[in-house]
């Protein structure tokens, strides 16, 4: 089973980039960036440290439903915090369980205080399916005597 470091290397080869925003920027800026980059969440970073995460869900629940303005509201007012993170040594099962239990769609990877990447639930499911398919192939070869 792959660990987070190995999965991030696979993502890096596909030129995956982590998009961030500052806590004092306006929600409208976050929405524009999410739309431009076609992502559902942005990490909120201040002085190089992950201090929150803002998602489309945060926008809908904490801004729209409360009748607030995305133009005059800073990201810090609607971001989710504290942020649950993992280090590069955790395995995919651990991450999937953490995301399921915590109802997360995005999981920042932080090593020694440095942001290393961002995993989505889709990244983890894709890799879990690939690993299961490989195991099935290996078992079929074993059964055939190959």
C-alpha positions in Angstrom: 0.0 0.0 0.0 1.3 3.4 -1.0 1.9 6.1 1.6 1.1 9.8 1.2 4.6 10.7 0.0 4.3 8.2 -2.9 0.8 9.4 -3.8 2.0 13.0 -3.9 4.9 12.0 -6.2 2.3 10.5 -8.6 0.2 13.7 -8.4 3.4 15.9 -9.0 4.0 14.0 -12.2 0.5 15.1 -13.3 1.5 18.7 -12.5 -1.0 19.0 -9.6 -0.7 22.3 -7.8 -2.0 23.4 -4.4 -4.0 26.6 -4.6 -4.0 28.9 -1.6 -5.5 32.2 -0.4 -4.9 34.5 2.5 -7.3 34.8 5.4 -7.8 38.5 4.9 -8.7 38.2 1.2 -12.4 38.5 0.4 -14.6 35.5 -0.2 -15.3 36.8 -3.7 -11.5 36.4 -4.5 -11.7 32.8 -3.2 -14.7 32.1 -5.4 -13.0 33.5 -8.5 -9.8 31.5 -7.8 -11.8 28.3 -7.3 -13.7 28.9 -10.5 -10.5 29.8 -12.4 -8.6 26.7 -11.2 -11.6 24.4 -11.3 -11.2 23.3 -7.7 -13.6 23.0 -4.8 -11.4 24.2 -2.0 -8.5 26.5 -1.2 -6.1 26.2 1.6 -5.9 29.3 3.7 -2.3 30.2 4.4 -0.8 32.9 6.6 2.9 33.5 7.1 3.6 30.1 5.4 1.3 28.2 7.8 -2.0 26.5 6.9 -4.5 28.2 9.1 -7.7 27.0 7.5 -9.5 25.7 4.4 -12.3 27.3 2.5 -14.6 25.2 0.3 -17.7 25.6 -1.7 -19.5 24.0 1.2 -18.3 26.7 3.5 -19.4 29.4 1.1 -22.9 27.9 0.8 -23.5 27.2 4.5 -21.7 30.1 6.2 -22.3 32.9 3.7 -25.2 32.4 1.3 -27.5 30.8 3.8 -26.8 33.6 6.3 -27.4 36.3 3.7 -23.9 37.7 3.9 -21.9 39.3 1.0 -19.0 37.6 -0.7 -17.6 41.0 -1.6 -17.3 42.3 1.9 -16.6 39.1 3.9 -13.0 38.0 4.5 -12.1 34.3 4.0 -11.2 34.0 7.7 -14.9 34.5 8.6 -16.1 31.4 6.8 -13.0 29.1 6.6 -13.0 25.8 8.4 -10.4 25.6 11.2 -8.4 24.1 12.8 -7.4 22.1 9.7 -6.9 18.3 10.0 -3.7 17.4 8.2 -1.5 14.3 7.7 2.2 13.8 7.2 3.8 12.0 4.3 4.3 8.8 6.2 0.6 7.9 6.6 -0.9 5.3 4.3 -3.9 5.6 2.0 -6.2 3.5 4.3 -5.4 5.8 7.2 -6.2 8.9 5.1 -9.5 7.4 3.8 -10.6 6.5 7.3 -9.7 10.0 8.6 -11.6 11.7 5.8 -14.6 9.4 6.2 -14.9 9.9 10.0 -14.2 13.6 9.8 -16.5 14.2 6.8 -13.6 15.7 4.8 -13.2 16.1 1.0 -9.7 17.6 1.1 -6.7 16.6 3.3 -3.7 18.9 3.4 -0.3 17.2 3.7 2.0 19.0 6.1 5.5 17.8 7.0 7.5 19.7 9.7 5.2 22.7 9.3 5.7 22.9 5.5 2.7 22.4 3.2 3.6 19.5 0.9 0.4 19.0 -1.0 -3.3 18.4 -0.9 -5.2 15.1 -1.3 -8.8 14.9 -2.3 -11.1 12.0 -1.6 -11.0 11.3 -5.3 -7.2 11.0 -5.3 -7.5 8.4 -2.5 -10.4 6.4 -4.0 -8.6 6.3 -7.4 -5.4 4.9 -5.8 -7.3 2.4 -3.7 -9.1 1.1 -6.7 -5.8 0.8 -8.6 -4.2 -1.1 -5.8 -7.2 -3.5 -5.5 -7.1 -4.1 -9.3 -3.4 -4.9 -9.0 -4.0 -7.3 -6.2 -6.8 -9.1 -8.1 -4.4 -9.4 -11.1 -1.7 -10.9 -8.9 -4.2 -13.3 -7.3 -5.5 -14.4 -10.7 -1.9 -15.0 -11.9 -1.2 -17.0 -8.7 -4.3 -19.2 -9.2 -3.3 -19.9 -12.8 0.1 -20.9 -11.6 1.8 -18.0 -13.5 
